Amino acid sequence: MVEVLTTHENKSEIDERKQLETELGGLKVRSIKVAGGRGLSPVRKIIDALYFGIWVFIGLLRHRPTLAMVATTPPVIMGAIVRWASKLGGFEYIYHCQDIHPEAMKLNGNLSQGWVYRWLSFLDKNNVNQALHVIVLSNDMKKTLLKRGCRIDHVKIINNFVFEKPEEPKSTSLKNNSVVHFLFAGTMGRFQNLDLLIDAIMRYKDRTDVEFYFMGDGVCRKALESRIRSNDIHNVFFLGQKSVHEAISAMANADFGIVSLAPNISEVAYPSKTMMYLSNGLPLFSIVDKGTELFDFINENGLGIAVTPDSIDEVENAIERAINLHKEKFFVKADVAKIAELHFGKKVVLDKFAEVFRECKS
């Protein structure tokens, strides 16, 4: 029996999880209600995190699992709570690091290099060192744990897989074969370094053969939209928050998927939109540090354009290169999708997790 402890914001989420229990069998989902949603105050977020953490701590001690698996949400504290419960409850745990904190919080500007940072770093170092296994998404993230002084002999690199099955392309506002379409789909936050991208895009404001679409939301969205309006740019469009199925349809009809990361972000995170783009056969236009796993992965497999976030000129030139390669039909969507399946297919990734669980039993 696998038991999942999580949160919900509304009744529809509870109904979805009950359906999942029925479909899968051997699964029990327990959840508590939290406020959720964007715009919550930091105080409310902390209260919700503590409430959830205490609830999980009590649940783990009550049910005494053989093995627990904890993610990095909420950051650091959730891992510490499961670690403390494991000591009292006599069970092992796997630490699944979707991001590396507190380093990610520092890079995001939410935390300075002070006593809070040092305390959180101390907590998370123990979370990592005392776990039976640690899972990270890239070798860059593994190196960050090593730099912190953590042991890494038990660290496994397993990236995420694509949950949604790609659909056949549908007619959308992006479909115009005479224009090259760049699509950004995801969170518009500080990690994404979108101001640099907009700086480069402004140099294409008078071009009619290229359009840029931004789908999603985030703390930087309003400022980005304001820049586009104030500079009278007519080939950049903000589509707002869309459903997963709408995003997949847009990807199927776009020509490049934009992955933009601020310097050093690859050390603490891996953009999940990468897998979504590639699984839909969408070549990448990526702004990412040179020498990182993502940069090399794109270049070694011919999956698009990778450019460093060093200057506006470099990004501008990379956009022009992408446009020319598309017009030459350099990228074949079917080939891109096949490579994505080899690396991020559901069976490929789940087999890696199965191997970790087998090691836990031995």
ABEGO torsion letter per residue (X at the ends): XBBBBBBBABAAAAAAAAAAAAAAEGBBBBBBBBAEEBGBBAAAAAAAAAAAAAAAAAAAAAAGBABBBBBAOBBGAAAAAAAAAAAAAGBBBBBBBABBOAAAAAAAGABBBBAAAAAAAAAAAAAAAABABBBBABAAAAAAAAAAGBBAAABBBBBBBBABBBBBBBBBAABBAABBBBBBBEBBBAAAGAAAAAAAAAAAAABAABBBBBBEBEAAAAAAAAAAAAAGBAABBBAEBBBAAAAAAAAAABABBBBBBBBGAAAABBBAAAAAAAAAGBBBBBBBBBGBAAAAAAAAAGAEBBBBAABAAAAAAAAAAAAAAAAAGABBAAAAAAAAAAAABAAAAAAAAAAAAAAAAX
